[in-house]
Amino acid sequence: MEVVKELEEDGKGVERVVKDLSAGAVGGMAQVLLGQPLDIVKVRLQTRPEYTGALQCARSVWKNEGPLAFYKGTLTPLVGIGACVSIQFGAFHYARRIFESRNIQNSSRKDGSLSYPQYFLSGAFAGVANSVISGPIEHVRIRLQTQPHGAARLYSGPVDCVRKLSSHGGILGGLYRGEAVTILREAQAYGFWFLSFEYLMNADAKRNRIAREDISAPKVAFYGGLAGEALWLSSYPFDVVKSKMQTDGFGDAKRYKNMRDCFAQTWRHEGWRGFWKGITPTLVRAMPVSAGTFAVVEMTMRLLG
């Protein structure tokens, strides 16, 4: 009987993981399609001094490269970010269940519910797990987004970009450039992302004396959007440094020795404002993208049971 019970528990555990990963993948694809145009504007503002603001940047892209330019490099994140968000939600719920089990065993919380520091740590764990694939995926996307237009372009597509980046310093020095700051950004960002969403959902359920599953889809989307704002406000300077490092040259054209040097040069040449370039389109993008992600994931998980 004990063996049968253990097998049943293992089966339920695998089923939960599959549901978490599936819902995350669907949410990730929705995230890319909703946010790609504003993401291109954000990256260009972060890395190109010729743009004075989001509207001027968007007009320039539209005029010189056409409307389809706003979806440059979409194929890589459409597949990759779907996998990233799948990992984010899968890792978050994995860590959450570990905390729930320990809380019950230690009798610190008899219902197994997490404290808010535990929610943050679960989100940070999800971010670190995600950084293994988000680092190179975002590096390729940024290179494709910022390369010259037309005949002067450097990469014919994602595969060509991966090949050329890897030829400069190998996989770690080329494709994984900026990985240290990516890990810091992901841990900070997703710690606050999940923490904010869980806080808002729990507060609503408590205030209205309803189960979490009974919170309406519009509210889920709204709380997800607010969580997206918290994600970027808490981690944006890391993102700026990451973008600078992932658009930097190679060899003699390399400007930044490492993450620390990039922080120092940005502060020296641009001051504190340099760490917040592009924040406006990022926050505009964050609300619908994060709202759509959480709404799709939450509704998918409810449908899957």
TITI-810455 format. One line per 5 residues: number of its first residue (from 1); their letters; for each residue x, y, z of C-alpha. Coordinates in pm, 1 decimal. Each point is the difference from the previous one (the first is absolute). Last residue first. Layout:
<pts>
NUM) A) X,Y,Z  ...
</pts>
This chain:
<pts>
305) GLLRM) -726.8,2143.9,-1336.4  129.5,44.9,-354.0  -261.1,269.7,-53.9  106.6,176.0,322.1  364.8,-22.1,-102.2
300) TMEVV) -81.0,150.2,-339.4  -196.3,282.6,163.9  291.8,85.3,230.6  261.2,-23.6,-277.3  -202.2,208.1,-247.3
295) AFTGA) -86.6,264.8,259.4  355.5,4.4,136.7  156.5,48.2,-343.0  -260.5,244.0,-128.7  34.9,226.3,301.5
290) SVPMA) 379.3,-21.0,-25.0  -7.0,107.3,-363.4  -277.3,257.5,41.2  167.6,177.2,295.9  365.0,-48.4,-93.6
285) RVLTP) -14.6,171.1,-338.6  -81.9,342.8,140.0  258.3,-61.3,273.3  265.4,-87.6,-258.9  -101.5,285.9,-228.0
280) TIGKW) 69.2,240.5,291.3  311.7,-172.8,138.3  198.1,47.9,-321.7  297.7,160.6,171.7  -12.6,-69.3,374.6
275) FGRWG) 360.0,-97.1,77.8  137.1,293.8,-198.7  -205.1,238.8,210.8  220.7,-84.2,299.5  300.6,159.3,-167.7
270) EHRWT) 62.9,-25.2,-373.7  377.5,-11.4,-51.1  129.8,-103.0,342.0  -304.4,-202.1,106.2  -9.9,-192.3,-329.1
265) QAFCD) 375.3,-53.6,13.8  -14.3,-140.6,352.9  -294.8,-233.5,-66.0  172.4,-128.2,-315.2  325.9,-50.9,187.9
260) RMNKY) -179.7,-207.3,263.8  -167.5,-214.8,-264.4  325.1,-77.5,-181.2  270.6,148.5,-220.1  -237.9,239.4,-172.6
255) RKADG) 87.0,182.3,-322.3  87.5,-288.0,-237.1  93.8,120.5,-348.3  354.2,-134.8,31.4  -134.9,-353.0,47.8
250) FGDTQ) -378.2,-13.4,-8.5  -257.9,278.4,-6.9  -264.2,76.8,260.5  -367.8,-62.5,-71.1  -34.2,-266.7,268.7
245) MKSKV) 198.1,201.7,254.3  -217.1,308.0,-45.5  -319.1,-206.4,17.3  111.1,-169.3,323.3  94.0,334.0,154.0
240) VDFPY) -344.0,139.2,-79.8  -169.8,-313.2,137.6  187.5,26.1,329.1  -116.9,361.6,32.0  -360.7,-118.9,-63.5
235) SSLWL) -30.7,-254.0,280.4  -246.6,122.0,263.9  -194.1,238.6,-223.2  -20.7,-270.1,-265.1  -153.4,-276.0,211.8
230) AEGAL) -223.7,238.9,196.4  -161.1,121.6,-324.3  -56.2,-360.1,-105.5  -162.6,-76.5,334.9  -245.9,281.4,-68.6
225) GGYFA) -89.9,-165.6,-329.7  -48.1,-337.8,166.7  -232.5,162.0,253.5  -204.1,146.8,-284.9  -7.6,-330.1,-193.0
220) VKPAS) -114.7,-195.1,305.6  -261.3,268.9,65.6  -131.4,-25.8,-356.4  -5.7,-383.1,31.2  -216.7,3.3,313.4
215) IDERA) 122.1,-127.1,336.9  -189.2,-322.3,73.6  307.6,-222.8,-19.9  156.5,194.4,287.5  -287.5,-102.0,221.7
210) IRNRK) -225.1,275.7,128.6  -21.2,212.5,313.0  0.6,331.1,-192.5  292.8,150.9,188.6  176.0,-334.2,47.2
205) ADANM) -25.2,-98.3,-368.2  104.6,349.4,-109.5  297.9,8.1,238.0  111.1,-344.5,-114.5  -11.8,102.7,-366.5
200) LYEFS) 184.0,327.4,61.6  270.2,-164.1,212.6  42.3,-287.6,-246.0  44.5,240.9,-291.2  248.5,222.1,182.0
195) LFWFG) 210.1,-292.2,126.6  0.6,-166.6,-342.3  137.4,305.7,-175.2  218.7,116.4,290.7  203.3,-321.8,7.1
190) YAQAE) -24.7,-12.2,-376.9  182.8,328.0,-43.9  263.6,-37.9,269.3  102.0,-353.4,-95.9  -21.6,73.8,-373.8
185) RLITV) 204.0,319.7,21.8  278.1,-157.2,203.8  15.2,-302.3,-232.7  6.4,226.8,-306.6  278.1,205.5,158.7
180) AEGRY) 215.4,-311.7,15.7  -109.7,-120.3,-346.9  116.0,315.1,-179.3  169.9,-194.6,-281.2  -145.1,-350.4,-24.6
175) LGGLI) 19.0,-25.6,-380.2  352.6,135.6,-14.7  216.2,-56.4,307.0  -188.8,-305.5,120.2  -71.0,-163.7,-337.7
170) GGHSS) 334.3,80.9,-158.0  192.8,324.6,23.2  -131.5,148.8,-322.4  -97.9,-293.1,-225.8  -298.8,-62.7,227.4
165) LKRVC) -144.1,338.7,-95.2  36.0,-83.8,-369.3  -173.1,-337.7,27.5  -280.1,128.1,221.4  -63.2,289.7,-239.5
160) DVPGS) -5.6,-230.7,-303.0  -256.9,-217.6,176.3  -212.4,301.3,97.7  -7.2,158.3,-347.5  206.6,152.3,-280.9
155) YLRAA) 228.5,177.0,245.3  212.7,311.6,-47.6  -237.9,226.2,-189.5  161.7,248.2,-235.5  -216.3,-97.4,-299.5
150) GHPQT) -319.6,106.1,174.2  -14.9,131.7,355.2  288.9,4.2,244.9  -16.8,-238.8,298.6  -184.0,111.1,312.9
145) QLRIR) -294.5,-239.9,12.5  198.5,-299.5,-127.9  272.3,49.6,260.8  -263.1,50.6,271.1  -184.7,-320.3,-94.6
140) VHEIP) 321.3,-203.7,-3.0  100.5,126.9,344.6  -354.7,-51.3,126.2  10.9,-367.0,-94.3  355.6,-38.8,134.5
135) GSIVS) -92.1,131.5,347.6  -358.5,-134.7,12.8  122.9,-360.5,-20.1  204.2,-31.3,319.1  -173.3,307.5,143.9
130) NAVGA) -325.7,-194.3,55.1  135.8,-199.8,292.0  125.3,323.9,157.9  -337.1,166.3,-53.4  -198.9,-292.4,138.9
125) FAGSL) 221.4,-3.4,310.3  -63.3,373.8,39.5  -374.8,-64.7,-23.4  16.3,-266.1,269.9  215.9,231.4,211.5
120) FYQPY) -256.3,280.4,-34.8  -288.9,-230.8,91.4  201.3,-117.1,301.4  53.5,362.6,107.9  -379.6,38.4,-32.2
115) SLSGD) -70.5,-287.9,237.2  -128.0,-313.9,-166.9  -314.3,-196.7,83.8  52.9,-353.8,128.0  -336.3,-10.6,176.5
110) KRSSN) 174.3,-58.7,333.7  234.7,293.4,-42.8  306.3,-22.4,224.5  -93.9,-362.8,76.2  353.2,-99.1,-104.5
105) QINRS) -130.2,-281.7,-220.3  -281.7,217.7,-140.2  234.4,290.4,-74.3  252.1,-240.3,-153.2  -259.5,-143.7,-240.1
100) EFIRR) -124.0,344.4,-102.2  358.0,121.2,-54.2  69.9,-296.8,-227.8  -330.7,60.1,-181.5  95.9,362.1,-64.1
95) AYHFA) 337.9,-100.8,-140.9  -168.1,-229.4,-255.2  -267.5,262.6,-67.7  264.1,258.2,-81.6  209.7,-240.9,-205.8
90) GFQIS) -294.3,-100.3,-221.6  -119.8,358.5,-30.3  338.8,133.4,-105.0  88.2,-307.5,-208.5  -314.8,38.4,-210.9
85) VCAGI) 67.4,371.8,-19.6  343.9,-76.8,-145.3  -125.1,-269.2,-241.4  -256.3,239.9,-145.4  275.5,259.8,8.4
80) GVLPT) 210.3,-225.1,-223.6  -252.4,-90.1,-267.8  -147.8,345.7,-45.0  330.9,148.5,121.4  195.7,-141.8,-295.6
75) LTGKY) -269.4,57.8,-261.5  -51.3,364.8,96.7  344.2,127.9,-101.0  -142.4,303.1,-175.8  -368.2,44.7,80.8
70) FALPG) 4.5,379.1,15.4  185.9,-10.1,-331.8  -322.6,-120.8,-164.6  -131.2,356.3,17.1  265.1,141.6,-237.5
65) ENKWV) 374.7,42.1,36.4  70.7,370.2,-42.0  -337.2,157.7,72.7  -135.3,-252.5,253.2  332.7,-29.3,185.9
60) SRACQ) 40.1,379.0,8.1  -357.1,53.9,120.2  51.3,-253.8,280.5  325.6,166.7,109.3  -152.5,347.9,-2.8
55) LAGTY) -295.2,-130.3,200.8  222.4,-172.3,255.8  237.5,291.5,56.0  322.0,167.6,-107.7  140.1,-273.4,-225.5
50) EPRTQ) 352.5,61.1,-129.5  155.6,-145.9,316.7  -62.7,-362.6,-99.8  12.6,-280.1,259.4  -276.2,55.1,254.0
45) LRVKV) -230.5,188.1,-236.7  47.2,-277.1,-256.3  -83.3,-269.0,253.4  -317.8,174.6,116.9  -128.5,67.4,-352.6
40) IDLPQ) 53.7,-366.3,-89.5  -183.7,-106.7,315.3  -290.0,226.8,-92.6  -57.2,-194.2,-322.0  54.4,-344.6,164.7
35) GLLVQ) -246.7,34.6,287.5  -331.3,-156.6,-93.2  131.9,-274.4,-227.4  279.1,-84.6,244.0  -221.4,-21.5,309.5
30) AMGGV) -263.7,-212.5,-174.6  272.3,-250.2,-86.6  114.9,-3.1,362.2  -351.3,-54.5,136.3  -42.6,-312.2,-211.5
25) AGASL) 337.0,-132.1,117.6  -79.6,80.6,364.3  -328.1,-191.5,-12.3  178.8,-304.1,-139.9  283.4,14.7,254.3
20) DKVVR) -233.2,29.6,299.1  -228.7,-275.2,-131.0  295.0,-233.2,-63.5  135.8,70.3,350.2  -338.6,-73.7,157.4
15) EVGKG) -28.8,-329.8,-191.1  348.8,-102.3,109.2  -92.5,64.4,363.2  -330.1,-182.8,-36.0  182.1,-304.1,-137.2
10) DEELE) 254.0,11.3,281.7  -283.9,15.5,255.2  -173.6,-297.5,-163.1  325.9,-195.4,-3.7  55.0,78.1,369.9
5) KVVEM) -353.5,-114.8,84.6  46.6,-324.2,-193.1  327.1,-67.4,182.6  -164.4,70.2,336.8  -283.1,-237.7,-85.7
</pts>
